């Protein structure tokens, strides 16, 4: 069973108080490639980011529609903010 998909800026809980002396709220989450899409300001459909490191990745913002092309690459759930979801191959 997979967890529910939530906004990137949702309430994800808090750290255990004994780790830092008090509970620290966790109010955001983003995966590696999705975080790079945000960091490179690819907010509008049609914008693409490319990163090179341990792998080479190109992620395209396709907007609110999860477009699947053939042959199928990995389809990303890029960003969810304010109840709006952005996808990209």
N, C-alpha and C positions, 0 to 999 in steps of 0.2 A: 504494500500500500504506500502510495506517495503522499507527501504533505500537500495541503492546499496551496494554491498559487496566491500570493498576496502582493500588495504594493511593495516596491523597493523601500519605501519610507514608512512601512507599517511597524507596529509594536511587536517585536520578536521576543520580548521577555527581558530578563536582566541577568547579570552575572551573579554568581554565588557571593554573598556578602563577605565570606571569609577570604576570598581571593584578593580583594583590594581594600578591605576595611569597611566597605559599604556596597550595597548593590548598585551597579551601574546599568542604566537602561540601554537596551540594544534597540535602536530605532531605525536601522537601515541595513540593507544587505544588497550586494551585487556580486555576481560571479566575475571571474577574471576578464573574459572578453566583453561581457556586458558593461563592466566598469570602464573598460577602455573606450567603449562606444560613447559613454557619458563623458569621460574625461577629454575626449577629442571633439566634444560638442556636436555630435552627429544627431541632432534632435529632430530634424525634418526628414520626411520620406525622400529617398534618393541619395541621402548622404551615406558615405562609406568610410570605414576606418580600416587601416591595415597595420598590423603589428608583426614584428619579427623578433623571435627570442628562441625558446626551446622548440617552437613551432612557428609556422607562418599562417596568419589568420587574416581573412578579409570578411568583415561583417557589414552588411548593407541594411540600413533602416528602411523597411518596406511599409512603415506606418501601421495603421490599426488592422490591416489585413494580413493574415498568415499565408503568404503566397508560397506555393510549392512549385519548384521548377524541376524539369527532368534533364539529366539524371538527378535524383534528389540529393542535394547536399544536406548537411545538418541544418535543421530549422531551429532558430533561436527564439526564445521568449526574451527579448532584449531588455525592456524596461517597463515597469508598471508604476505609474505615479498618478495620484489623484483619481484613481479608478480607471485610467486610460492605459491600455496595453499597447506596446510597440513590438513588432516582430521583425525578423530578418533572417535570410538564409545564411 
